[in-house]
Amino acid sequence: MVIIMTIISSKDVRKLSREQRLKRLDDYKKKLFEVKSQLSAGGSIQNPGQIKEYKKAISRILTIMSEEEEKI
């Protein structure tokens, strides 16, 4: 049984500066690309749920960034 943990919570994203968010966003996009590439190359990944978690983390960051831009 594999336990999937949230990569980053909304609360944690809100604590980050804009630069830190952009860095994390870039990191998560790269990791998602690596995992998808590995999977499409015929390989298997240890935790298939990590694709979903990276997508959620990317969405969280983008959502919070757009919310904060609307406030300005």
DABEL-V174686 format. One record per residue. N is the residue number from 0. RES is the residue in one letter. OMEGA is omega in radians with two decimals (none if undefined). Layout:
n:N res:RES omega:OMEGA
n:N res:RES omega:OMEGA
This chain:
n:0 res:M omega:-3.13
n:1 res:V omega:3.11
n:2 res:I omega:-3.13
n:3 res:I omega:3.12
n:4 res:M omega:3.08
n:5 res:T omega:-3.14
n:6 res:I omega:3.10
n:7 res:I omega:-3.12
n:8 res:S omega:3.12
n:9 res:S omega:3.13
n:10 res:K omega:3.13
n:11 res:D omega:3.14
n:12 res:V omega:-3.13
n:13 res:R omega:3.14
n:14 res:K omega:-3.07
n:15 res:L omega:3.03
n:16 res:S omega:-3.13
n:17 res:R omega:-3.13
n:18 res:E omega:3.13
n:19 res:Q omega:3.10
n:20 res:R omega:3.14
n:21 res:L omega:3.11
n:22 res:K omega:3.13
n:23 res:R omega:3.13
n:24 res:L omega:3.11
n:25 res:D omega:3.12
n:26 res:D omega:-3.11
n:27 res:Y omega:3.10
n:28 res:K omega:3.11
n:29 res:K omega:-3.14
n:30 res:K omega:3.11
n:31 res:L omega:3.11
n:32 res:F omega:3.14
n:33 res:E omega:-3.12
n:34 res:V omega:3.13
n:35 res:K omega:3.12
n:36 res:S omega:3.14
n:37 res:Q omega:-3.13
n:38 res:L omega:-3.11
n:39 res:S omega:3.12
n:40 res:A omega:3.10
n:41 res:G omega:3.13
n:42 res:G omega:3.06
n:43 res:S omega:3.13
n:44 res:I omega:-3.09
n:45 res:Q omega:-3.05
n:46 res:N omega:-3.12
n:47 res:P omega:3.14
n:48 res:G omega:-3.11
n:49 res:Q omega:3.08
n:50 res:I omega:3.14
n:51 res:K omega:-3.13
n:52 res:E omega:3.09
n:53 res:Y omega:3.10
n:54 res:K omega:3.13
n:55 res:K omega:3.14
n:56 res:A omega:3.11
n:57 res:I omega:3.13
n:58 res:S omega:3.12
n:59 res:R omega:-3.11
n:60 res:I omega:-3.13
n:61 res:L omega:3.14
n:62 res:T omega:-3.12
n:63 res:I omega:3.10
n:64 res:M omega:-3.14
n:65 res:S omega:3.07
n:66 res:E omega:-3.10
n:67 res:E omega:3.08
n:68 res:E omega:3.12
n:69 res:E omega:-3.13
n:70 res:K omega:-3.06
n:71 res:I omega:none
